[in-house]
Amino acid sequence: MVQENFTLAIEILGTIAFAMSGSFAAMQKRLDPFGVLIIAFVTSVGGGTIRDLLLDVPVFWMHDMLICTVIFITCIFSMIFKSFEKKFKVTMFLFDSFGLGLFTIIGIQKGMDANLHPLICITLGTITGCFGGISRDILLNRIPLIFRKEIYATACIVGGGIFLVLVKYTTLSYALVQISTILLIVAIRTFAVKYHWQIPKFYGVDNNTEM
């Protein structure tokens, strides 16, 4: 029961983090309040919706008004908080990073509950963590972070792999493993941006180049 409550707390915190991230991103684009709410909602539930469809289970937010209520209240709060917040970019980055870590763990746990292969669990965690942000960026006409130079999905994969290793091969409490992995994902994202860590990119050949 305690573990279920702790997992629910992680899901709510992840929802708040992504709702804030989506709200700030929408306000950067000067959307009206309804537009801000839509972007916040899509950012919060996008990854989890795709995860549940892949698992062929009921979509979580359609049967849980708590999540919808949390998104609505968070969105209203972010629009009020906007008047006092001057550093949109930093605030959005922090909420997005924590949302990424929190939802990655939720996605992995859903895969574990379905007795899926560890690699599939990590994939579900990455989808849960990343696809809300992808949907947000597409709706805001931006290149999604996952396709840019920033370390994003890689943080989910590394964190997810370490999470499964710690769960299987250590005697640490499950809650401690969850918290440690979430903080690890946030740390990877933070250091990647601070120190400009990048994954090697492919460069196409210019066919118009003269020989």
C-alpha positions in Angstrom: 0.0 0.0 0.0 2.8 2.4 0.9 4.6 1.6 -2.4 1.4 2.2 -4.4 1.0 5.6 -2.7 4.6 6.5 -3.4 4.2 5.5 -7.1 1.0 7.6 -7.3 2.9 10.5 -5.8 5.6 10.1 -8.5 2.9 10.1 -11.2 1.2 13.3 -9.8 4.6 15.0 -9.5 5.4 14.1 -13.0 2.1 15.4 -14.2 2.7 18.7 -12.4 6.2 19.0 -13.8 5.1 18.4 -17.4 2.0 20.6 -17.1 4.2 23.4 -15.9 6.7 22.7 -18.7 3.9 22.7 -21.3 2.3 25.9 -19.9 5.5 27.9 -19.9 6.3 26.7 -23.5 2.8 27.7 -24.6 3.1 31.1 -22.9 6.5 31.7 -24.6 4.5 31.4 -27.9 1.9 33.8 -26.5 -1.0 31.4 -26.7 -4.3 32.3 -25.1 -5.4 30.6 -21.8 -7.2 27.8 -23.7 -4.2 27.2 -25.8 -2.0 27.0 -22.7 -4.3 24.5 -21.2 -4.3 22.3 -24.3 -0.5 22.3 -24.5 -0.2 21.6 -20.8 -2.6 18.7 -21.1 -0.9 17.2 -24.2 2.5 17.5 -22.6 1.3 15.8 -19.4 -0.6 12.8 -20.9 0.9 12.4 -24.4 3.6 9.8 -23.4 1.4 7.9 -21.0 -1.4 7.7 -23.6 0.8 6.1 -26.2 2.2 3.7 -23.6 -1.2 2.6 -22.6 -2.3 2.1 -26.2 0.8 -0.1 -26.8 0.0 -2.1 -23.7 -3.6 -2.4 -24.8 -4.9 -1.2 -21.4 -7.4 1.6 -20.6 -5.8 5.0 -21.1 -5.0 6.2 -17.6 -6.3 9.8 -17.6 -9.7 8.7 -19.1 -10.5 6.8 -15.9 -8.8 9.1 -13.4 -10.2 12.6 -12.9 -7.5 13.3 -10.4 -4.9 13.6 -13.2 -7.1 15.9 -15.2 -7.8 18.1 -12.1 -4.0 18.3 -11.3 -3.3 19.4 -14.9 -6.0 22.1 -14.7 -5.0 23.5 -11.4 -1.3 23.4 -12.4 -2.1 25.3 -15.6 -4.0 28.0 -13.7 -1.2 28.3 -11.2 1.5 28.6 -14.0 -0.5 31.4 -15.7 -0.6 33.3 -12.4 3.0 32.5 -11.6 4.0 33.7 -15.0 3.7 37.3 -13.8 6.5 36.8 -11.3 8.7 34.5 -13.3 11.2 36.2 -15.6 13.4 33.3 -16.6 11.0 31.2 -18.6 13.7 29.1 -20.3 15.4 28.0 -17.0 12.0 27.2 -15.4 10.8 25.2 -18.3 14.0 23.3 -18.5 13.8 22.3 -14.8 10.2 21.2 -14.9 10.8 19.3 -18.2 13.8 17.5 -16.7 12.0 16.4 -13.6 9.0 15.4 -15.7 11.3 13.3 -17.9 12.7 11.5 -14.9 9.5 10.9 -13.1 7.5 9.6 -16.1 10.4 7.4 -17.3 10.2 5.5 -14.0 6.4 5.2 -14.3 6.6 3.9 -17.8 9.2 1.3 -16.8 7.1 0.2 -13.9 4.1 -0.3 -16.2 6.2 -2.6 -18.3 7.4 -4.5 -15.3 3.8 -5.0 -14.1 3.0 -6.5 -17.5 6.0 -8.9 -17.2 7.6 -7.5 -20.3 11.3 -7.9 -21.3 13.6 -5.4 -19.7 14.4 -3.7 -23.0 10.7 -3.3 -23.7 10.3 -1.8 -20.2 13.0 0.7 -21.0 11.4 1.5 -24.3 8.0 2.1 -22.5 9.8 4.4 -20.0 11.4 6.4 -22.8 8.1 6.7 -24.6 6.3 7.8 -21.4 9.0 10.3 -20.7 9.6 11.8 -24.1 6.4 11.7 -26.2 4.5 14.3 -24.3 7.3 16.7 -25.0 7.4 15.7 -28.7 3.7 16.4 -29.0 4.1 19.7 -27.3 6.9 20.8 -29.6 5.1 19.7 -32.7 2.0 21.6 -31.7 4.1 24.7 -31.0 5.9 24.3 -34.4 9.3 23.5 -32.9 11.8 20.8 -33.7 11.3 18.3 -30.8 14.1 18.2 -28.2 14.5 14.4 -28.9 15.6 15.2 -32.5 17.9 18.0 -31.6 21.5 18.0 -30.2 20.4 17.9 -26.6 20.7 14.6 -24.6 17.1 13.7 -24.0 16.0 10.2 -24.8 19.5 9.0 -24.0 19.0 10.1 -20.4 15.8 8.0 -20.1 17.6 4.9 -21.6 20.6 5.2 -19.3 18.5 6.0 -16.2 16.1 3.2 -17.1 18.8 0.6 -17.5 20.4 1.5 -14.1 16.9 1.4 -12.5 16.4 -2.2 -13.6 19.9 -3.2 -12.5 19.4 -1.7 -9.1 16.0 -3.3 -8.7 17.2 -6.8 -9.7 20.7 -6.9 -8.3 20.7 -4.8 -5.1 18.9 -4.8 -1.8 18.1 -1.1 -1.8 14.6 -0.2 -1.0 12.4 0.3 -4.1 11.5 3.9 -3.1 15.2 4.7 -2.8 15.9 3.2 -6.3 13.1 5.2 -7.8 14.3 8.5 -6.2 17.9 7.8 -7.2 17.1 7.0 -10.8 14.9 10.1 -11.2 17.7 12.3 -9.8 20.2 10.6 -12.1 18.1 11.3 -15.2 17.7 15.0 -14.1 21.5 15.2 -13.5 22.3 13.7 -16.9 20.0 16.3 -18.6 21.4 19.1 -16.6 25.1 18.3 -17.1 24.5 17.6 -20.8 23.1 21.1 -21.3 25.7 22.7 -19.0 28.7 21.0 -20.6 27.3 20.7 -24.1 27.3 17.0 -24.3 26.1 15.8 -27.6 25.5 12.6 -29.5 27.4 12.5 -32.8 25.3 13.7 -35.7 25.1 12.5 -39.3 25.8 15.0 -42.1 24.3 14.5 -45.5 26.3 14.9 -48.7 25.6 18.0 -50.7 24.8 16.7 -54.2 25.1 20.2 -55.6 28.8 20.4 -54.7 30.9 20.6 -57.8 33.7 18.1 -58.4 
